[in-house]
Amino acid sequence: MELDLRTVMRHFATGVGVVSSWTEDPGEPGGRRHDAVTVNSLIPVSYDPPLVALSLRHGSAFLADLLTAGFWGVSILAADGADTARTLARPREHRAEALRTLPASPGPHTGALLLDGPGWMECALADSFTVGDHLMVIGTVLATGVRAPQNPLVFLHGALTPATAA
């Protein structure tokens, strides 16, 4: 029997968010180069202390920036965030262009960009370890925020899907 984890996991709905970080870059406005990527690998690890985990592909330029910075912001996307999710899943040069126009503000604890959505958090790197072809990063949650209740965007059957309230 051949294992086909990807096909099986297509039946498991996951939330969709954007993870952002920045690095020092004197050539950029404000001396920072912001970057952000779409993720559906965000999981809570512990509520006391507050910890979350992300799984990012080895060799990712974003992962290198996140490890250098030691912090990141997470924006949970609302049901109408599919265009943002698709845009920030593209290569870095396309993401950089989009970040100049997306409504976002620097988080007060990390300076990482926080986008509009039902919720956000800011995290500091607590640990990381290799898991197969990815690096799992564990973050201490420094701050959280919830905006007006909205239905979330989910990833199911290989597609971005607006979730509806039950």
N, C-alpha and C positions, 0 to 999 in steps of 0.2 A: 504494500500500500504506500503510495507516494503522499508525502505531506504537502498540503497546499494551504498554509496559514493565511496568506493574503486573501484567498477566496472565502475562507471561513470568516475572517474578520470583517469582510464587507457587510456582514449581517449584524454587526455590532455597532450601534450608533454611538458616536463620540461627539463631544462639543468641539467647536472651532474657535480658535482665538488667534491673536497676533502677539508675538513676543518681540520686544524691541530692546535695543541697547545702543551704545554709542562708543566711539573711540576718539581720542584726541587727534585732531587734524587741523593744523594752522591754516590750511588752504580753504577750509569750509567756513561759512558764516558762523560766528560764535565759537570758532575753534573746535567744532565737533562734527563728526560724520555719523549721522544716525543711520541705523539699518533696522529692518523689521522683517519677520517671516511669519507665514501662516503655520499654525501647528494644530494638531488634534491629539497630541500626546501628553497633554497636561493632566496630572493626577495629584490629588491631595495625598500626602504621605503621613502627616501627623497634624493633629489640631493643638497639641500641647507638648512640645513647642510647635508653632505653626510652620509646617514645611510642605513644599510642593516639589514635584519632579517633572522634568521635561526630558524627552529623548530626541537627540539631534544627530543627524548623519555625520560620521567622521569625515573630515576633509571640507566641511562646510565653512565658507568664509565667515558666515554669521556666527557659527560656533566659536571660531577663533576670536572674534571680537568680544563675544559674551565672556569667554574665559579670561581675556585680557582685562576687561572692565570689572568683572567680578560682580555684576549686578544686571538686572533686567526688569522690564515692565511687562505685564500681561494685560491684554485687553480682550475680554470675552465678547465675541461678535453677536450682534442681534440678527434676527431672521433675515433682515434686509441687507446683510453684510457680505453676500456672496461675491459681488464684484470686487470688494476690498480683499477678500480671501484669495480670489484668483490672481489678482494683481500682485499681492505680496508673496505668492507662491512662485513667482517668476524669478529669473536671474537678477543679481544685485543691481545692475545698471537700471533695469526697469523699476525695481523697488525704490531706488533712490529718487527717480523722477516722480513716482507716485507720492512719496513721503513729503515732497515739497508742497503738495496740494491737498492732501488728506487732512481733515480737521483732527488735530492732535495737540496735546500740551505736555510739556515736560513734567514728569512726576516729581513731587516735592522732596522725596527721599533719594532718588537715584538719577534724576534728569532724563531717564528713558522716556520715550514718547508713549503717551496713553491716548488711545483712540476712543471715539464715542462707542458706547455699547452698554449692556446691562450691568457689567461689573469690571473691576480692574484690581490689580495688585502690583506691588513693587517688591522685588526679591533681591537678596544678597546671596552669592554663591556660598554654600555650606560644604558641599562635597561633590565629587564626580567620579564615575567609574565606567569602564568599558563594558558594554553589553552587546555582544555580537558585532554588527556593523554600525552601531550607534554608540554615542556617549550619553549616559544618563547624568543629568545635572540636578542636584538637589539644592533648593533655595530656601533660605529662611525668609518668611514673609514679613516685610517691614511695615507695610501699609496696605489697606484694602479700601475699596469704595464700591457702593452699589448705587446705580442711577435708577430712574423710573423703571418699574418692571416691564420687561419686553420678552417676547419669545426669542429663544436662542437659535443660532444657526447650528446645524448638525451635519456630520459627514456620515452618510449611510448608502450602501450599495454603490460605492465609488463616486458619489455625487454630493454636492453641497445642497442641503435641503432645509427649508425653514421649518422649525418645529412649531407645533401648535399646542396650546394648553389643553390639558385633558379635562 
